[in-house]
Amino acid sequence: MPLLPRFRSIAVALTASAALVAAAGEPARPIRERIELRGDSVARRVEGSVLVEAVDGGVLLELADERYELLQPGAIASRSPLDDAAPIETPQELSRRILAELPAGFDVHVTRHYVICFDTSRDYAKWSAALFERLHDAFGNFWTKAGLEISDPPRPLVVVIFADRRAYEAHAARDLGGAADRVVGYYNLLSNRVTTFDLTGTDGLPRPVGRPRGSPAVEIMTSPAAAGLVSTLVHEATHQMAFNCGMHRRLAPVPLWVSEGIATYFETPDLESIRGWRGIGAVNRPRLDHFLATHRPGDIASIVASDDRFRAAEGPLDAYAAAWALTRHLIDTRRREFVEYLRLQAAKPPLGDDSRDRRLSDFETAFGETPAAIEAAVIKAMARLASRPR
Ligand SMILES: [Zn+2]
């Protein structure tokens, strides 16, 4: 079940650099620099574009492959400007570099928009890559038709798939800490990668005697974990697309209700097909049922005003369900205003912080009413969706 790993890891980073957040301002145009860092044991050098510079000397740096690094002022030994353009890695160079960071046994599968790193079978990686490519195209078509300017991600999107859950958890603990065993896949805003594992376990399992192995797609989609697998992959890949096509800006204060609302809008699997996912706009039945069973007055206003409910130990799934319901309702009834609201969010600089009042007034400006006023209509619309034949 997709939880909030990327935000958890970012929250950790941001807490550690409170001064950077408080003083962040955006330079007019990113400047490429070489920065020498002092480390605990070894010094290291990084090159990239300075996205944000704090008055205390802290820096948010974008590396050539679009990873972000938050550099604390104390870690920076020296800085010098570079006048060359950022080097562009070929998918092969990118693959080699990522493979060097992963445990032994990984391989890569390169498609038009993705670099998939896997230690599952190649068939499993190919099935997943086809799903990502379909999502990539459907996502672009949907938002372009809705009137939002979408750009193709400038570099391949990286997805890492582990065959084995334990190896995944050991790797993911770097990003997620103790939550790694509860989070089955995540998109990390700093590394810009999706990491997950073979949820179906279909790949490495010995076959029961007498049962022939079917095609990989059939094996995957007949697994009891198929629905969870497809929604996890599509959910995290939707976040990755949204943060790489100009819809959201990484580390900007994008409200969680909107980023999670969009990911849950897209995540609905198609269990009738061995391809697992077909397109957009299907009713997300688990989220709809959850919303109708748990919503309380004031829920919509509370997720618009703050991200706290998504991060709470208790009931974050209620917040996800409310985010899906609100997003579904706005896309159904106020698509143009919703797109305008996305544009407003995309214009905010990284590492900013919006107050509750600011978030509420942004919403009211875009939609012409308060979230509290819209709540009754959301509940009514969701009840109507639930009464549709399945
Ligand atoms: Zn999510």
Residues whose N, C-alpha, C, O or C-beta is under 5 A from the ligand:
A	BS01	ZN	P2 L3 E260 A263
